[in-house]
Amino acid sequence: MGNIEFDCPRCGSPATEDFYGPCTQCRSRLRASLGGEQRRVEAAEYVPKLNVTANAVALRDD
């Protein structure tokens, strides 16, 4: 992928990167200040609600 030249939107210094966004130094600082440890999040099992009533047409006797 080709590098593009632009001014970093965070610090304003000239940057040459593959994608537009914070420069390499700003990304490193952001990861150091905002990054945390990864952790696995377990999703709760889906349990459907039981308050659903049956379809009136399906219960009709002809």
Buried (B, 14 or more C-beta within 10 A) or exposed (E): EEEEEEEBEBEEEEBEBEEEEBBEEBBEBEEEEEEEEEEEEEEEEEEEEEEEEEEEEEEEEE
